[in-house]
Amino acid sequence: MALVFTDPPYDRDNLYLYAEVARFAARVPLPGGSLVVYAPNYAFPSVLELCGAHPRYWWTLALALPGHHALMREYGVRVAWKPLVWFTKSGRLNKQQIFDDVIQGGAKEKDAHE
């Protein structure tokens, strides 16, 4: 397996899931494989801490969200992007394959699934 890609629940009670998926991604992917996780903006430092103990942090990608953006009143911020945190198992093998670190979102996320 070369990639583990996941979008755990964003509520505080489920942040522990990031550590679990990181432990899984530290053993299962092939050397040079990746773990990419959606992360809640408010808990970004926690996600780095929970995941970073296992696979190696590689980069943060930004998924730019189309349309109306959620308001996080608790923080006084309107959320226009989602972080995708990229970790690798023992480094990235093919650095000649170039990725942009901003991805333009397509359909509104909530329209894509129940």
Backbone torsions as a table, in degrees:
resi	resn	phi	psi	omega
1	MET	NA	132.7	-178.1
2	ALA	-102.8	-19.0	-175.1
3	LEU	-144.6	134.5	167.4
4	VAL	-115.5	120.2	-178.0
5	PHE	-126.4	124.9	-174.7
6	THR	-147.8	160.7	-179.1
7	ASP	-135.7	75.9	-178.8
8	PRO	-63.7	161.8	175.5
9	PRO	-58.2	146.7	-173.8
10	TYR	-91.2	-7.8	-176.4
11	ASP	-70.9	153.6	-175.6
12	ARG	-58.6	-33.7	-178.3
13	ASP	-66.4	-19.1	-177.4
14	ASN	-108.6	9.2	180.0
15	LEU	-61.2	-27.0	178.4
16	TYR	-56.8	-24.6	-179.7
17	LEU	-61.5	-28.7	177.9
18	TYR	-62.7	-39.9	177.4
19	ALA	-65.8	-39.7	179.4
20	GLU	-64.3	-45.6	-180.0
21	VAL	-67.8	-31.8	177.7
22	ALA	-67.1	-40.7	176.7
23	ARG	-62.1	-42.0	177.1
24	PHE	-60.7	-46.9	-177.1
25	ALA	-71.0	-18.4	176.3
26	ALA	-76.1	-22.7	-179.1
27	ARG	-107.0	-31.5	-168.7
28	VAL	-85.8	-50.4	-176.3
29	PRO	-62.4	158.5	174.5
30	LEU	-64.9	158.4	173.1
31	PRO	-54.3	134.6	-175.7
32	GLY	87.1	-4.3	178.1
33	GLY	-71.3	168.4	-174.1
34	SER	-126.3	152.8	167.2
35	LEU	-119.1	125.6	175.5
36	VAL	-123.7	124.9	-179.2
37	VAL	-125.3	138.0	165.5
38	TYR	-68.6	140.8	179.2
39	ALA	-130.3	141.6	174.7
40	PRO	-70.9	134.1	-178.3
41	ASN	-54.5	-42.8	-175.5
42	TYR	-64.9	-25.0	-175.3
43	ALA	-112.9	19.0	-176.1
44	PHE	-52.9	-48.6	178.4
45	PRO	-59.7	-37.1	178.4
46	SER	-65.6	-40.7	178.8
47	VAL	-62.4	-43.4	177.5
48	LEU	-59.9	-43.2	-179.9
49	GLU	-66.7	-44.8	-177.6
50	LEU	-67.5	-38.3	-177.8
51	CYS	-89.1	-33.8	-171.9
52	GLY	-66.1	-16.7	178.6
53	ALA	-73.5	-12.8	-174.5
54	HIS	-114.2	-87.0	174.2
55	PRO	-75.6	167.6	-176.9
56	ARG	-87.2	130.1	175.1
57	TYR	-60.8	134.1	179.6
58	TRP	-115.3	-52.0	-175.0
59	TRP	-165.3	162.3	171.5
60	THR	-113.4	125.9	177.5
61	LEU	-103.1	151.4	178.6
62	ALA	-113.7	124.6	173.4
63	LEU	-97.5	106.7	179.4
64	ALA	-74.9	126.9	-174.8
65	LEU	-92.7	134.9	178.4
66	PRO	-82.0	163.6	169.9
67	GLY	70.6	-151.8	-177.9
68	HIS	-68.3	137.3	-176.4
69	HIS	-108.5	143.7	-179.3
70	ALA	-66.9	141.7	177.3
71	LEU	-100.9	121.2	175.7
72	MET	-96.8	84.3	-175.5
73	ARG	-57.8	-35.6	-179.6
74	GLU	-57.2	-30.5	-177.7
75	TYR	-109.1	-9.9	-177.3
76	GLY	68.1	39.6	-176.4
77	VAL	-134.4	138.1	171.0
78	ARG	-97.3	123.4	-172.9
79	VAL	-85.7	113.1	-179.1
80	ALA	-110.8	0.7	178.8
81	TRP	-152.5	160.3	175.3
82	LYS	-123.2	135.3	175.0
83	PRO	-77.1	137.0	168.6
84	LEU	-113.7	114.9	-176.2
85	VAL	-97.6	127.3	-174.2
86	TRP	-107.9	123.1	175.9
87	PHE	-118.8	155.0	176.9
88	THR	-127.9	157.3	173.7
89	LYS	-99.1	110.7	179.1
90	SER	60.5	36.5	175.2
91	GLY	86.6	166.9	-179.5
92	ARG	-94.8	127.5	-175.1
93	LEU	-77.4	-44.9	-174.4
94	ASN	-107.0	84.7	179.8
95	LYS	-80.3	-4.1	176.3
96	GLN	-79.4	-18.8	175.0
97	GLN	-83.8	108.7	-170.7
98	ILE	-94.6	137.3	177.4
99	PHE	-120.7	142.5	168.3
100	ASP	-78.4	145.5	-178.7
101	ASP	-94.9	6.5	170.0
102	VAL	-121.7	125.9	-179.1
103	ILE	-115.1	128.5	177.9
104	GLN	-83.0	121.9	179.0
105	GLY	-71.0	152.2	179.5
106	GLY	-100.2	-106.0	-179.2
107	ALA	-65.0	149.1	175.1
108	LYS	-57.8	130.6	-171.9
109	GLU	-52.5	-45.8	-175.0
110	LYS	-69.1	-16.3	176.5
111	ASP	-82.9	-15.0	-174.7
112	ALA	-86.0	-17.2	179.7
113	HIS	-155.7	166.5	179.4
114	GLU	-67.2	NA	NA
